[in-house]
């Protein structure tokens, strides 16, 4: 804090703020990657309506993180209560499900359709797993074209499970980045009597030339990661060489 703590605490807090701001930079490309992979996977199983739902809280509730299709924007404001619907069952059981007629299935959660005006008929839902834990659900709704829609096949369920593995890794990365971002937001919105001085200190950190350089580097890294494997390997080698140079002698560097 400003003038109230030892120097090492000040440095640690600066590193935290750098991490929070870098997380902000990283969340946008992560959501874009999830959406791209979701669109690709839906196309592979002849579907235009799909979504990624993630666990929200400790009671098994789900919220829509990413959605594509006609009512995608409406879905992002909706939460599914714990244990409700096909997605709720898949989250709690860890088992995929394919439903040929949602209206006839007693576990179907019709409230989502009521809020969006959409008519769900066929569903393919598969769990998103990371580190041995189910962290969300991948859902595909209906088919392309007009009803009645053909049921999803076992082969398509296997294909969806393959996409779910890749999407789960991206979702976990997004959730980790979001955790740091939310921590920063809570600090900034604090009603503590010292909140004003905290915000002033954070502003000074974030407007410093050093912090801006750090964020510029984060943006460059983000850009490189989207270019391909060869570029990522080259960038890593360059960064490691700079660090070795910094550690090799009496050289002065901002990386030290």
C-alpha positions as CSV (number, residue, x, y, z in Angstrom):
1,X,0.0,0.0,0.0
2,X,1.1,3.6,-0.5
3,X,3.8,4.3,2.2
4,X,2.3,1.8,4.7
5,X,4.1,-1.4,4.0
6,X,7.6,-2.8,3.3
7,X,9.0,-2.5,-0.2
8,X,8.7,-6.2,-0.9
9,X,5.0,-6.0,-0.3
10,X,4.7,-3.1,-2.7
11,X,6.5,-5.1,-5.3
12,X,4.3,-8.2,-4.8
13,X,1.2,-6.1,-5.1
14,X,2.5,-4.6,-8.4
15,X,3.1,-8.1,-9.7
16,X,-0.5,-9.0,-8.7
17,X,-1.9,-6.0,-10.6
18,X,0.2,-7.0,-13.6
19,X,-1.2,-10.5,-13.5
20,X,-4.8,-9.1,-13.2
21,X,-4.4,-6.8,-16.2
22,X,-2.7,-9.5,-18.2
23,X,-5.6,-11.8,-17.4
24,X,-8.0,-9.1,-18.8
25,X,-6.0,-9.1,-22.0
26,X,-6.1,-12.9,-22.2
27,X,-9.8,-13.4,-21.6
28,X,-10.9,-11.9,-24.9
29,X,-8.9,-14.2,-27.2
30,X,-9.9,-17.2,-25.0
31,X,-13.6,-16.5,-25.5
32,X,-13.0,-16.0,-29.2
33,X,-11.3,-19.4,-29.4
34,X,-14.1,-21.1,-27.5
35,X,-16.7,-19.6,-29.9
36,X,-14.7,-20.6,-33.0
37,X,-14.3,-24.2,-31.7
38,X,-17.9,-24.3,-30.8
39,X,-19.0,-23.1,-34.3
40,X,-16.7,-25.7,-35.9
41,X,-17.9,-28.5,-33.7
42,X,-21.6,-27.6,-34.4
43,X,-20.9,-27.7,-38.1
44,X,-19.4,-31.1,-37.8
45,X,-22.6,-32.5,-36.4
46,X,-25.0,-30.6,-38.7
47,X,-26.1,-28.1,-36.1
48,X,-26.3,-24.3,-35.9
49,X,-27.5,-23.9,-32.3
50,X,-24.9,-24.8,-29.6
51,X,-23.7,-23.5,-26.2
52,X,-21.1,-23.9,-23.5
53,X,-22.4,-23.8,-20.0
54,X,-20.2,-23.6,-16.9
55,X,-20.7,-24.2,-13.2
56,X,-21.8,-21.1,-11.4
57,X,-21.4,-21.3,-7.6
58,X,-21.3,-24.2,-5.2
59,X,-24.9,-25.4,-5.7
60,X,-24.5,-26.9,-9.2
61,X,-26.1,-24.0,-11.0
62,X,-25.1,-23.4,-14.6
63,X,-24.7,-20.3,-16.7
64,X,-24.2,-19.9,-20.4
65,X,-20.6,-18.8,-21.1
66,X,-20.7,-18.9,-25.0
67,X,-23.6,-19.6,-27.3
68,X,-24.1,-19.5,-31.1
69,X,-27.4,-19.5,-33.0
70,X,-30.6,-17.4,-33.2
71,X,-31.1,-16.7,-29.5
72,X,-27.4,-16.7,-28.4
73,X,-27.5,-13.2,-27.0
74,X,-30.6,-14.1,-24.8
75,X,-29.0,-17.2,-23.5
76,X,-26.1,-15.3,-22.0
77,X,-28.4,-13.7,-19.4
78,X,-29.9,-17.0,-18.3
79,X,-28.9,-19.4,-15.5
80,X,-30.0,-23.0,-15.1
81,X,-30.6,-24.0,-11.4
82,X,-28.6,-26.9,-10.0
83,X,-29.9,-30.3,-11.0
84,X,-32.4,-28.9,-13.6
85,X,-32.5,-29.9,-17.2
86,X,-30.5,-32.1,-19.4
87,X,-27.4,-30.0,-18.8
88,X,-27.9,-30.2,-15.0
89,X,-28.0,-34.0,-15.2
90,X,-24.9,-34.2,-17.4
91,X,-23.0,-31.9,-15.0
92,X,-23.9,-34.0,-11.9
93,X,-23.6,-37.4,-13.5
94,X,-20.7,-36.8,-15.8
95,X,-22.5,-38.8,-18.5
96,X,-23.4,-37.6,-22.0
97,X,-27.0,-37.6,-23.2
98,X,-28.8,-37.5,-26.5
99,X,-32.5,-36.6,-26.5
100,X,-34.7,-37.2,-29.5
101,X,-37.8,-35.4,-28.2
102,X,-37.1,-32.9,-25.5
103,X,-40.8,-32.1,-24.9
104,X,-41.4,-35.7,-23.9
105,X,-38.4,-36.0,-21.6
106,X,-39.3,-35.3,-17.9
107,X,-35.8,-33.9,-17.1
108,X,-36.1,-31.2,-19.8
109,X,-35.9,-27.7,-18.4
110,X,-38.5,-25.7,-20.4
111,X,-37.8,-22.4,-18.7
112,X,-35.0,-21.6,-21.1
113,X,-37.3,-22.0,-24.1
114,X,-40.0,-19.9,-22.4
115,X,-37.5,-17.0,-21.9
116,X,-36.1,-17.1,-25.4
117,X,-39.1,-18.2,-27.5
118,X,-37.0,-21.0,-29.1
119,X,-38.3,-24.5,-29.5
120,X,-35.9,-27.2,-28.4
121,X,-36.6,-30.6,-29.9
122,X,-33.4,-32.7,-30.1
123,X,-30.4,-32.3,-27.7
124,X,-26.9,-33.7,-27.5
125,X,-25.2,-32.8,-24.2
126,X,-21.7,-33.9,-23.1
127,X,-19.6,-33.0,-20.1
128,X,-16.6,-30.7,-20.1
129,X,-13.9,-32.3,-18.0
130,X,-10.7,-30.8,-16.8
131,X,-8.3,-32.3,-14.2
132,X,-10.8,-35.1,-13.4
133,X,-13.6,-32.6,-12.6
134,X,-16.7,-31.8,-14.6
135,X,-16.5,-28.0,-15.1
136,X,-19.4,-27.5,-17.5
137,X,-21.5,-28.9,-20.3
138,X,-21.4,-28.7,-24.1
139,X,-24.8,-28.7,-25.7
140,X,-26.0,-29.0,-29.3
141,X,-29.7,-28.2,-30.1
142,X,-31.8,-29.4,-33.0
143,X,-30.4,-29.8,-36.5
144,X,-30.0,-27.6,-39.6
145,X,-33.1,-27.3,-41.7
146,X,-36.7,-27.8,-40.7
147,X,-38.3,-30.2,-38.2
148,X,-38.7,-33.0,-37.5
149,X,-35.0,-33.3,-36.7
150,X,-33.1,-36.6,-36.9
151,X,-31.7,-37.9,-33.6
152,X,-28.1,-37.5,-32.8
153,X,-26.1,-40.7,-33.4
154,X,-23.5,-42.5,-31.2
155,X,-20.9,-41.5,-33.7
156,X,-21.8,-37.8,-33.3
157,X,-21.7,-38.2,-29.5
158,X,-18.2,-39.5,-29.8
159,X,-17.3,-36.6,-32.1
160,X,-18.8,-34.1,-29.6
161,X,-16.8,-35.7,-26.8
162,X,-13.6,-35.1,-28.7
163,X,-14.4,-31.4,-29.2
164,X,-15.4,-31.2,-25.5
165,X,-11.9,-32.1,-24.4
166,X,-10.4,-29.2,-26.4
167,X,-13.2,-26.8,-25.3
168,X,-12.8,-27.8,-21.6
169,X,-9.1,-26.8,-21.7
170,X,-10.0,-23.3,-23.1
171,X,-12.8,-22.9,-20.5
172,X,-10.5,-23.8,-17.7
173,X,-7.9,-21.2,-18.9
174,X,-10.7,-18.6,-19.2
175,X,-12.0,-19.3,-15.7
176,X,-8.5,-19.0,-14.2
177,X,-8.0,-15.6,-16.0
178,X,-11.4,-14.4,-14.9
179,X,-10.7,-15.3,-11.3
180,X,-7.8,-12.8,-11.3
181,X,-9.9,-10.2,-13.1
182,X,-12.7,-10.5,-10.6
183,X,-10.3,-10.3,-7.7
184,X,-9.1,-6.9,-9.0
185,X,-12.6,-5.7,-9.5
186,X,-13.6,-6.5,-5.9
187,X,-10.5,-4.6,-4.7
188,X,-11.5,-1.6,-6.7
189,X,-15.1,-1.6,-5.6
190,X,-14.3,-2.0,-1.9
191,X,-16.1,0.3,0.5
192,X,-13.3,0.1,3.0
193,X,-12.2,3.5,4.4
194,X,-8.8,3.1,2.7
195,X,-10.4,2.3,-0.6
196,X,-9.7,5.7,-2.0
197,X,-6.0,5.5,-1.3
198,X,-5.9,1.9,-2.7
199,X,-7.6,3.1,-6.0
200,X,-5.1,6.0,-6.2
201,X,-2.2,3.7,-5.8
202,X,-3.6,1.3,-8.4
203,X,-4.1,4.2,-10.8
204,X,-0.4,5.2,-10.3
205,X,0.7,1.6,-11.0
206,X,-1.4,1.2,-14.1
207,X,-0.4,4.5,-15.6
208,X,3.3,4.0,-15.1
209,X,5.5,3.5,-18.2
210,X,6.8,0.2,-16.8
211,X,3.2,-1.2,-16.4
212,X,2.3,-0.1,-19.9
213,X,5.4,-1.9,-21.3
214,X,4.4,-5.0,-19.4
215,X,0.9,-4.9,-21.0
216,X,2.4,-4.2,-24.4
217,X,4.4,-7.4,-24.0
218,X,1.3,-9.3,-22.9
219,X,-0.4,-8.2,-26.1
220,X,2.5,-9.2,-28.2
221,X,2.5,-12.7,-26.6
222,X,-1.2,-13.0,-27.2
223,X,-0.6,-12.1,-30.9
224,X,2.2,-14.7,-31.2
225,X,0.1,-17.5,-29.7
226,X,-2.4,-17.1,-32.4
227,X,0.2,-17.3,-35.2
228,X,1.2,-20.9,-35.0
229,X,3.5,-23.4,-33.3
230,X,6.7,-22.3,-35.1
231,X,6.2,-18.7,-33.9
232,X,5.5,-19.7,-30.3
233,X,8.7,-21.8,-30.3
234,X,10.8,-18.9,-31.7
235,X,9.3,-16.4,-29.2
236,X,10.0,-18.7,-26.3
237,X,13.6,-19.1,-27.4
238,X,14.0,-15.3,-27.7
239,X,12.5,-14.7,-24.2
240,X,14.7,-17.3,-22.6
241,X,17.8,-15.9,-24.3
242,X,17.0,-12.4,-23.0
243,X,16.6,-13.8,-19.5
244,X,19.9,-15.7,-19.7
245,X,21.6,-12.6,-20.9
246,X,20.1,-10.7,-18.0
247,X,21.3,-13.3,-15.5
248,X,24.8,-13.7,-17.0
249,X,26.5,-10.7,-15.6
250,X,26.2,-7.1,-14.4
251,X,23.8,-6.2,-17.2
252,X,21.0,-3.9,-16.3
253,X,17.6,-4.9,-17.5
254,X,13.9,-4.3,-16.6
255,X,13.5,-8.1,-16.6
256,X,15.8,-8.4,-13.6
